[in-house]
Amino acid sequence: MVKIGILNLYLHQLERAHIEMRNPLTTGFGGVYPGHRFDVILANPPFAGRIQDESILSDLNYKLNTRATELLFLKWFIDHLAPGGRAGVIVPNGVLFGSTNAATSLRELLLTECDLQAVVSMPSGVFKPYSGVGTAALIFQKGSPTENVWFYDITADGFSLDDKRTPIDANDIPDVLAKWPSREEGPNSYSVPIAKIRENDWSLAAGRYKPMTTQVVNWS
């Protein structure tokens, strides 16, 4: 994977990019945790893994007490953002609404230490044939608490959701990009105040907050 990563960056004219092979959940950057911090983090970490308790960095797992890699990686991203740093990371949907103490505490940490600007939900199948799990992209900035979260539910990304992933006409991504700058609301997008999220155990499950529309039908 390191060689593939280096080749990919080289093909995109990033010949001097620095790549290391390490498990950040078990190996620090030296010095007092978290050590080195970053202005930008873009990541698609492993989903639904488990790691041995004794090998996890103690400062990383402090008050979290979990072996779930999807939670530990999100905690790592929060810890390693510099003040004002931005992150765009992909997580499995279970992170958004998991009821374990670790999942709930992590969402509270994310929403109180960072400005969670968007939760972009993607349909199951966007990562096929490798994985069919439902996922979401979290976009957040370190340094100030969240006041509102903008949700967008992608229903199609321009490809079929089977293993073949053949091109199709349906594609919500241009609409996401158009609405993102002003956090515009629409059929697939809506904003939710932090107070409402707090009342729901810090749940980020999009369907919980999606506005309901009613239609009057005249049967006469």
C-alpha positions in Angstrom: 0.0 0.0 0.0 2.9 2.4 0.7 4.3 1.8 -2.8 0.8 2.3 -4.4 0.4 5.5 -2.4 3.8 6.9 -3.5 3.0 6.0 -7.1 -0.4 7.7 -6.9 1.0 10.9 -5.5 3.8 10.9 -8.1 1.3 10.6 -10.9 -0.4 13.7 -9.5 2.9 15.7 -9.5 3.4 15.3 -5.8 6.9 13.7 -6.1 8.2 15.1 -2.7 5.3 13.9 -0.6 6.4 12.1 2.6 4.8 8.7 3.3 5.4 6.6 6.4 4.1 3.1 7.1 2.8 2.9 10.7 -0.2 2.1 12.8 -1.1 5.5 14.4 -3.4 3.9 16.9 -0.4 2.1 18.5 2.6 4.2 17.5 3.0 7.9 18.4 5.0 10.6 16.6 7.4 10.9 19.5 7.3 13.2 22.5 4.1 13.9 24.5 0.9 12.8 22.8 -0.4 13.9 20.4 2.9 15.2 19.2 2.8 16.5 15.6 -0.5 18.2 14.6 -1.8 18.9 11.1 -3.6 21.8 9.4 -5.6 19.4 7.1 -6.5 15.8 7.5 -8.2 13.8 4.7 -8.8 10.1 5.5 -10.8 7.0 4.8 -9.7 4.8 7.8 -10.4 1.1 8.2 -14.0 0.1 9.1 -15.2 -2.2 11.9 -11.8 -3.4 13.0 -10.7 -4.4 16.5 -7.3 -3.9 18.1 -5.8 -5.3 21.3 -6.3 -3.2 24.4 -2.8 -3.3 25.5 -1.4 -2.0 22.2 -3.6 1.1 21.9 -2.0 4.4 22.8 -3.2 5.1 26.4 -3.7 8.9 25.8 -5.7 8.1 22.6 -8.0 5.8 24.4 -8.3 7.9 27.6 -12.0 8.0 28.7 -13.0 6.2 25.5 -12.1 2.6 26.4 -12.9 1.0 23.1 -11.2 -1.4 20.7 -13.2 -0.2 17.7 -10.9 1.2 15.1 -13.5 3.4 13.5 -13.9 5.2 16.8 -10.2 5.3 17.6 -9.3 6.8 14.3 -11.9 9.6 14.6 -10.5 10.4 18.0 -7.0 10.4 16.5 -8.1 12.9 13.9 -9.6 15.2 16.5 -6.5 15.0 18.7 -4.1 15.7 15.8 -5.7 18.7 14.2 -4.0 22.0 14.9 -6.1 24.9 16.2 -8.2 26.0 13.2 -7.2 22.8 11.3 -9.8 21.2 9.0 -10.7 17.6 8.4 -12.7 15.6 5.9 -13.0 11.9 6.9 -15.2 9.0 6.0 -16.8 6.9 8.7 -19.2 4.0 8.8 -22.8 4.9 9.7 -22.5 3.2 13.0 -20.3 6.0 14.3 -23.2 8.5 13.7 -25.7 6.7 15.9 -24.0 4.0 17.9 -25.4 3.8 21.4 -22.3 2.6 23.2 -20.7 4.9 25.8 -17.6 5.2 23.6 -19.6 6.2 20.5 -21.8 8.7 22.4 -18.8 10.3 24.2 -16.9 10.6 20.9 -19.7 12.4 19.2 -20.0 14.8 22.2 -16.3 15.4 22.0 -16.5 16.1 18.2 -19.4 18.5 18.6 -18.0 20.4 21.6 -14.3 20.7 20.5 -14.9 21.1 16.8 -17.2 22.8 14.5 -18.9 19.9 12.7 -19.9 21.7 9.5 -21.4 18.9 7.5 -22.5 15.2 7.6 -22.8 14.0 4.0 -24.4 10.6 4.0 -23.7 8.2 1.1 -25.7 5.2 0.0 -24.6 1.7 0.7 -22.6 0.4 -2.2 -20.4 3.5 -3.1 -17.3 1.5 -2.1 -18.3 -1.8 -3.8 -17.0 -4.3 -4.7 -14.7 -3.8 -1.7 -17.4 -3.0 0.9 -21.2 -2.5 0.9 -21.4 -0.7 4.3 -23.2 2.6 4.5 -20.9 5.5 5.1 -20.8 9.3 5.7 -18.3 12.0 5.2 -17.7 14.3 8.3 -16.3 17.8 7.6 -15.1 19.6 10.7 -12.8 22.3 12.0 -10.9 22.3 15.3 -11.2 25.1 17.8 -14.8 26.1 18.3 -17.9 24.2 19.3 -20.6 23.3 16.8 -23.7 25.5 16.5 -25.4 24.0 13.5 -24.8 20.8 11.4 -25.6 20.8 7.7 -26.8 17.3 6.6 -26.9 16.1 3.0 -28.3 12.7 2.0 -26.7 11.6 -1.3 -28.9 9.1 -3.1 -26.8 8.6 -6.2 -23.2 9.4 -7.1 -23.2 8.8 -10.9 -22.6 5.1 -10.7 -24.7 2.0 -10.1 -24.6 0.7 -6.5 -23.8 -2.9 -7.5 -20.4 -4.6 -7.8 -20.0 -3.4 -11.4 -20.4 0.4 -10.6 -21.3 1.3 -14.1 -22.0 5.0 -15.0 -25.6 6.2 -14.6 -27.3 9.6 -15.1 -28.4 10.0 -11.5 -25.8 12.0 -9.6 -26.3 14.2 -6.5 -22.6 15.3 -6.2 -22.9 18.5 -8.4 -25.9 19.5 -6.1 -23.8 18.9 -3.0 -21.0 21.1 -4.3 -23.4 23.9 -5.4 -25.2 24.0 -2.0 -22.1 23.6 0.2 -20.8 27.2 0.2 -24.0 28.7 1.7 -25.2 25.4 3.3 -28.4 25.8 1.3 -31.3 23.6 2.2 -33.3 21.6 -0.3 -35.0 18.2 -0.8 -31.8 16.3 0.3 -30.2 18.9 2.6 -31.1 20.6 5.9 -29.5 22.2 8.9 -30.0 21.1 12.5 -29.1 23.2 15.6 -26.8 21.8 18.2 -29.5 22.0 20.9 -31.6 19.4 19.1 -28.7 17.1 18.6 -27.8 17.3 22.2 -31.3 16.4 23.2 -30.9 13.2 21.1 -27.8 11.8 22.8 -25.6 13.6 20.3 -26.9 11.4 17.5 -25.9 12.3 14.0 -28.2 9.9 12.3 -29.5 12.0 9.4 -33.0 10.4 9.3 -33.7 11.4 12.8 -33.7 15.1 11.9 -35.0 15.1 8.3 -37.9 17.5 8.0 -41.2 15.7 7.4 -43.6 17.0 4.7 -47.3 16.5 4.7 -49.6 16.6 1.7 -53.3 17.1 1.9 -55.3 14.7 -0.4 -58.8 15.6 -1.5 -60.7 12.3 -1.8 -64.0 13.9 -3.0 
